[in-house]
């Protein structure tokens, strides 16, 4: 029976905060375990852990299951987002006359108003005040005036500035857009500013340069830099502590929100739903949003289409690998930072042979300096050749099938186990086929071996997967996605 049809079943959702005598808790655990098995098959691991793992089954009588939730917010969210799924689980575990009673843990309730709880959360993100006095207060928080200014924890790394960002042909447009946003946050059509590109090309440097420029020039009061991973972790913690409203209120209070590696949100339904509402709130208030990603918005998988659409409201701009002139300029700048005068021929040799990304380029220079220092040698062209050769050798390490599976799985925001499972969900099937394609491209494994590594599938399945990927290459967005994954594989090879 489909989920759509479940809306017509005689399953009632009842709010009963008074019931305290439980007659059959063991049966409740048995029933709820069956429900969870169905629920777990239909949502990702993080969503399950966040919303369903904390629920405690406490009683079962007749066809009525009673569960205890951490707080009323948990139920509100579940009822809005997983109503059909919950009914499906109850239908299969109890029957069409099933009833669900839910209660809340009174120990987790609070007499504080939402505003007061927000203030507590907000305080944890303030470092200090420049003065201890204040002419006024609001629910215990000092009011900003001319005599007082809060010092907001931005999470920015001060070393990332526009001054030390080397401009080149591959990043010229991104740098110009970033500088325009920094000069007029929320005042340009570049909102959000979405900067994308491969690993080690300077995305993090550029988006943090925006924040540092704004702070130094006092273009806005509250600038916040974070990563999508940290945002997710904070959100999960807020749910556990029963203060998700304070979490969202805090993020809605910033003037500029800068989030790195937005692709990490893929597959995290609860987190992306919360971020979606934060995004809308900030955008409507004219606040600036800056995002970085390893792929363009249209190539993102595992994210709500509404969110992807909003990423394209402003300006999406890419950063390409640096050309030779830019690589040379980067190495010269880095050498100057170490107070070294390295022969231009050596600089050019390294720049000519290390081409993938800035991180690898700077790593080669640091390795050259370390080798010369530790071995008591001068920095010569021969020594540079040794270093470049060793870097090239390191990059040619053979990838395993498991490594490729993990890289592809990480891109799609799923576990490698999903690629080896029997699930036939469209998005998982595509991820599995792409992983098979790259396993064939980057390893010497036979079709039979590849198939066995994907849950015991036969060689014909692998052939079909490769053909499907190749036939999809006339789709520009698909090719962009494939290129982004390939860059990740090559970076790890």
C-alpha positions in Angstrom: 0.0 0.0 0.0 1.4 3.4 -0.9 2.2 6.2 1.5 -0.4 8.4 -0.2 -3.1 5.9 0.6 -2.1 5.9 4.3 -3.8 9.3 4.7 -7.1 7.5 4.7 -6.3 4.9 7.3 -7.8 5.0 10.8 -4.7 6.0 12.5 -5.1 8.8 15.1 -2.3 11.0 16.5 -3.2 12.0 20.0 -1.6 14.4 22.4 -2.0 13.0 25.9 0.2 14.6 28.6 -1.7 13.2 31.6 -1.2 9.5 31.3 1.4 8.2 33.7 0.5 4.5 34.5 2.0 2.1 32.0 0.6 -1.4 31.7 2.6 -3.1 28.9 6.0 -1.3 28.3 7.7 -4.5 27.0 5.1 -4.8 24.2 5.5 -1.1 23.5 9.3 -1.7 22.9 8.5 -4.6 20.6 6.0 -2.6 18.5 8.2 0.5 18.3 11.2 -1.6 17.2 9.2 -2.8 14.2 8.2 0.8 13.5 11.8 1.9 13.6 12.8 -0.8 11.1 10.4 0.7 8.6 11.3 4.3 9.4 15.1 3.6 9.1 14.6 2.2 5.6 13.1 5.5 4.4 15.4 8.2 5.8 19.1 8.8 6.1 21.1 7.9 9.2 21.6 11.4 10.6 17.8 12.2 10.3 17.0 8.9 12.1 19.5 9.6 14.9 18.3 13.2 15.4 14.6 12.7 15.5 13.7 9.0 16.1 16.5 7.6 18.2 15.6 9.8 21.3 12.0 8.5 21.3 11.2 6.1 24.1 8.3 3.6 23.8 6.5 3.4 27.2 3.2 1.6 26.8 0.9 -0.5 24.5 -2.7 -1.2 25.2 -5.3 -2.5 22.7 -4.1 -1.0 19.4 -2.7 2.2 21.0 1.0 2.8 21.3 2.4 5.4 23.7 5.8 7.1 23.1 7.7 9.7 25.1 9.5 12.5 23.2 12.3 14.8 24.6 10.2 17.9 24.0 7.2 19.3 22.1 9.3 20.7 19.4 10.4 17.2 18.4 6.8 16.1 17.9 6.0 19.3 16.0 8.8 18.6 13.6 8.1 14.9 13.2 4.4 15.5 12.7 5.1 18.1 9.9 7.9 16.2 8.1 7.3 12.5 8.8 3.6 12.2 9.3 3.0 9.8 6.3 6.1 7.7 7.2 5.0 7.4 10.8 1.5 6.3 9.8 3.0 3.8 7.4 5.1 2.3 10.2 2.2 2.1 12.5 0.0 0.5 9.8 2.5 -2.3 9.2 3.4 -2.8 12.9 -0.1 -2.6 14.5 -2.8 -2.5 11.8 -5.2 0.0 10.2 -6.9 0.9 13.6 -3.6 1.8 15.2 -3.5 4.8 17.5 -0.5 6.8 18.7 -0.3 8.6 22.0 2.7 10.9 22.6 3.8 12.5 25.8 6.6 14.9 26.7 9.4 14.6 29.2 8.5 17.3 31.7 12.2 17.5 32.9 13.1 19.0 29.5 10.4 21.7 29.6 11.4 25.2 30.5 9.6 28.3 31.9 11.9 30.6 29.9 10.4 32.4 27.0 11.8 31.8 23.5 13.4 35.2 23.7 15.2 34.4 26.9 16.4 31.0 25.6 17.7 32.8 22.5 19.6 35.2 24.7 21.4 32.4 26.4 22.4 30.9 23.1 23.4 34.3 21.8 25.6 35.0 24.8 27.6 31.8 24.1 28.7 33.4 20.8 29.9 36.6 22.3 33.6 36.9 23.4 33.3 40.1 25.5 32.3 43.7 25.6 34.7 46.6 25.2 33.2 48.3 28.3 31.6 46.9 31.3 29.0 49.6 31.7 25.8 50.0 29.9 23.0 52.5 29.8 20.3 49.9 29.2 19.6 46.2 29.0 17.2 43.9 27.3 16.4 40.7 29.1 19.9 40.6 30.6 21.7 41.4 27.4 23.5 44.7 27.1 22.1 47.2 24.5 24.6 48.4 22.0 25.1 52.1 22.0 27.9 54.5 21.1 29.7 53.7 24.4 29.7 50.0 23.9 30.3 47.5 21.1 30.1 43.8 21.3 32.9 41.7 20.0 31.3 38.9 17.9 33.0 35.5 17.5 33.3 35.4 13.7 35.3 32.2 13.4 37.4 33.9 10.7 41.1 33.2 10.1 42.7 36.6 9.9 45.4 35.4 7.5 42.9 35.1 4.7 42.7 38.5 3.1 42.3 40.1 -0.4 45.8 41.5 -0.2 47.5 38.0 -0.1 45.0 36.4 -2.5 46.8 36.0 -5.8 44.6 37.0 -8.6 44.8 35.2 -11.9 42.7 34.3 -15.0 41.1 31.3 -13.3 39.9 33.3 -10.2 39.5 36.8 -11.5 35.7 36.9 -11.7 35.3 35.2 -8.3 37.7 37.6 -6.7 36.0 40.7 -8.2 32.6 39.5 -7.1 33.9 38.7 -3.6 35.4 42.2 -3.3 32.2 43.8 -4.5 30.2 41.9 -1.8 32.7 42.8 0.9 32.4 46.5 0.0 28.6 46.4 0.0 27.3 43.3 1.9 23.6 42.8 0.9 23.8 45.8 -1.4 24.6 44.0 -4.7 22.7 41.6 -6.9 25.3 38.9 -5.8 23.1 37.5 -3.0 23.8 34.8 -2.4 27.4 34.7 -3.7 28.0 31.1 -4.5 31.7 30.3 -5.2 32.5 26.8 -6.5 35.6 24.8 -7.7 37.9 21.9 -7.0 39.8 21.2 -3.8 42.7 23.5 -2.9 41.9 26.3 -5.4 41.3 29.1 -2.8 37.6 29.1 -2.1 38.0 29.1 1.7 40.6 31.9 1.4 38.3 34.0 -0.7 35.1 33.7 1.3 37.0 34.4 4.5 38.7 37.4 2.9 35.1 38.8 2.5 34.5 38.4 6.2 37.8 39.9 7.3 37.4 42.9 5.0 33.9 43.5 6.3 35.1 43.3 9.9 38.2 45.5 9.4 36.2 48.1 7.6 33.1 47.9 9.8 30.8 47.2 6.9 28.6 45.1 9.2 28.4 44.2 12.9 27.8 40.5 13.0 29.8 38.4 10.5 29.8 34.7 11.0 31.9 32.1 9.1 31.2 28.4 9.6 31.4 25.2 7.7 28.3 23.1 6.6 29.7 20.3 8.8 29.9 22.5 11.9 26.5 24.0 11.2 25.1 20.4 11.1 26.9 19.4 14.3 25.6 22.5 16.1 22.1 21.8 14.9 22.1 18.2 16.1 23.4 19.4 19.5 20.7 22.0 19.7 18.0 19.3 19.1 19.5 17.1 21.8 19.4 20.0 24.3 15.9 20.9 23.2 16.8 24.4 22.0 16.5 24.4 18.2 14.6 27.7 18.2 17.5 29.4 19.8 19.8 27.9 17.2 17.8 29.3 14.3 17.3 32.6 16.0 21.0 33.0 16.5 21.7 32.3 12.8 18.9 34.7 11.8 20.6 37.4 13.8 23.8 37.7 11.8 24.4 40.4 9.1 26.6 38.2 6.9 26.5 34.4 6.9 29.5 32.6 5.3 29.2 28.9 4.9 32.0 26.7 3.5 31.6 23.3 1.8 27.8 23.6 1.4 27.9 20.2 -0.4 28.1 18.6 3.1 24.4 19.3 3.6 23.6 16.6 0.9 21.2 14.0 2.3 20.7 15.7 5.7 17.0 16.5 5.5 16.5 18.1 8.9 19.6 20.3 8.6 18.8 21.5 5.1 15.2 22.2 6.1 16.4 24.4 8.9 19.0 26.1 6.8 16.3 26.7 4.1 14.3 28.8 6.6 17.4 30.6 7.9 18.3 31.4 4.3 14.9 32.8 3.6 14.9 35.0 6.7 18.3 36.5 6.0 17.5 37.1 2.4 14.2 38.8 3.1 16.1 41.1 5.6 18.7 42.0 3.0 21.5 40.2 4.8 24.4 38.9 2.8 24.9 35.1 2.3 28.1 33.7 0.9 28.5 30.0 0.1 31.3 27.8 -1.2 31.0 24.4 -2.8 32.9 21.9 -4.8 30.4 21.9 -7.6 27.9 24.4 -9.2 24.3 24.5 -7.7 22.7 22.7 -10.7 25.0 19.7 -10.0 24.3 19.3 -6.3 22.6 16.1 -5.4 20.7 15.2 -2.2 19.5 18.7 -1.6 16.0 20.1 -1.7 15.3 21.7 -5.1 13.9 24.7 -3.4 17.3 25.3 -1.8 19.2 24.7 -5.0 16.9 27.2 -6.7 17.8 29.8 -4.1 21.5 29.2 -4.5 21.0 30.5 -8.0 19.2 33.7 -7.1 22.4 35.6 -6.9 25.8 35.0 -8.6 27.4 31.5 -9.0 31.0 31.8 -10.1 33.7 29.2 -10.3 37.4 29.1 -9.5 39.5 27.3 -12.1 43.0 25.7 -11.4 45.6 28.5 -11.7 47.5 29.0 -15.0 51.3 29.0 -15.2 51.6 32.8 -14.5 49.4 32.6 -11.5 51.2 29.5 -10.1 54.6 31.4 -10.5 53.1 34.4 -8.7 51.8 32.2 -5.8 55.2 30.6 -5.3 57.0 34.0 -5.4 54.5 35.4 -2.8 55.0 32.3 -0.6 58.8 32.5 -0.8 58.6 36.2 0.2 56.6 35.2 3.2 59.5 32.9 4.3 62.0 35.7 3.5 63.6 33.6 0.9 65.0 34.7 -2.5 64.6 31.6 -4.6 65.9 31.5 -8.2 63.2 32.2 -10.7 64.2 29.1 -12.7 63.4 27.0 -9.7 60.1 28.7 -9.2 59.2 28.2 -12.8 60.2 24.5 -12.7 57.9 23.8 -9.8 55.1 25.9 -11.3 55.4 24.0 -14.6 55.2 20.6 -13.0 52.7 21.0 -10.2 49.5 22.0 -11.9 46.5 20.6 -10.0 45.8 23.1 -7.3 47.3 25.8 -5.0 47.4 23.5 -2.0 49.6 21.0 -3.8 51.7 23.8 -5.2 52.5 25.4 -1.9 53.0 21.9 -0.4 55.8 21.2 -2.9 57.5 24.5 -2.0 57.3 23.8 1.7 58.7 20.3 1.1 61.6 21.8 -0.8 62.4 24.3 2.0 62.2 21.5 4.6 64.4 19.2 2.6 67.1 21.9 2.1 67.0 22.9 5.8 67.0 19.4 7.3 69.7 18.1 4.9 71.8 21.2 5.0 71.6 21.8 1.3 71.2 24.8 -0.9 67.9 25.2 -2.8 68.9 24.2 -6.3 67.1 23.1 -9.5 68.3 19.5 -8.9 66.9 19.5 -5.4 63.6 20.9 -6.8 63.5 18.1 -9.3 63.9 15.6 -6.5 61.0 17.1 -4.6 58.7 17.4 -7.7 59.5 13.8 -8.5 58.6 12.6 -5.0 55.4 14.6 -5.1 54.5 13.0 -8.4 55.2 9.6 -7.1 53.1 10.2 -4.0 50.2 11.2 -6.3 50.4 8.1 -8.3 49.5 5.7 -5.5 47.0 3.2 -6.7 43.4 3.7 -5.6 41.4 0.8 -4.3 37.8 0.0 -5.2 36.8 0.8 -1.6 38.5 4.3 -1.8 36.6 5.2 -5.0 33.4 4.0 -3.5 34.0 6.2 -0.4 34.8 9.3 -2.6 31.7 8.9 -4.7 29.6 8.1 -1.6 30.9 11.2 0.2 30.0 13.3 -2.8 26.4 12.1 -2.7 26.2 12.4 1.0 25.6 8.7 1.6 27.4 5.8 3.2 29.5 3.5 1.0 27.3 0.7 2.3 24.4 2.2 0.3 26.4 1.6 -2.9 26.8 -2.0 -2.0 23.2 -2.5 -0.9 20.2 -3.7 -2.9 18.3 -0.4 -2.7 16.9 0.7 -6.1 16.1 4.4 -5.1 16.9 6.5 -8.2 19.5 8.7 -6.5 21.3 5.7 -5.0 21.3 3.8 -8.3 22.9 6.8 -10.1 25.6 7.1 -7.4 26.3 3.3 -7.7 26.6 3.5 -11.4 29.0 6.4 -11.3 31.1 4.6 -8.7 31.3 1.5 -11.0 32.2 3.8 -13.9 35.1 5.3 -12.0 36.2 2.0 -10.6 36.7 0.7 -14.2 38.4 4.0 -15.2 40.9 4.3 -12.4 41.7 0.7 -11.5 42.8 -2.5 -13.3 40.1 -4.5 -11.6 38.0 -6.8 -13.8 34.3 -6.3 -14.4 33.6 -9.4 -12.2 35.7 -8.0 -9.4 34.0 -4.6 -9.5 30.6 -6.3 -9.5 31.5 -8.4 -6.5 32.7 -5.3 -4.6 29.3 -3.7 -5.1 27.2 -6.2 -3.2 27.9 -9.3 -5.3 26.6 -8.0 -8.6 27.5 -9.7 -11.8 29.7 -8.2 -14.6 26.7 -7.4 -16.8 25.4 -5.0 -14.2 28.8 -3.2 -14.3 28.7 -3.0 -18.1 25.2 -1.5 -17.9 26.3 1.0 -15.4 29.2 2.2 -17.5 27.0 2.4 -20.6 24.4 4.4 -18.7 27.0 6.9 -17.5 28.5 7.3 -20.9 25.1 7.8 -22.5 24.3 10.6 -20.0 27.3 12.6 -21.0 25.3 14.8 -23.4 23.7 16.4 -20.3 25.8 19.4 -19.3 24.9 19.3 -15.6 25.7 15.6 -15.5 29.1 16.2 -17.0 29.8 19.0 -14.5 28.9 16.6 -11.7 31.1 13.8 -13.2 34.0 16.2 -13.6 33.7 17.3 -9.9 33.8 13.7 -8.7 36.8 12.9 -11.0 38.7 15.9 -9.6 38.2 14.5 -6.1 39.4 11.0 -7.2 42.4 12.4 -9.0 43.3 14.5 -6.0 43.3 11.4 -3.8 45.2 9.3 -6.4 
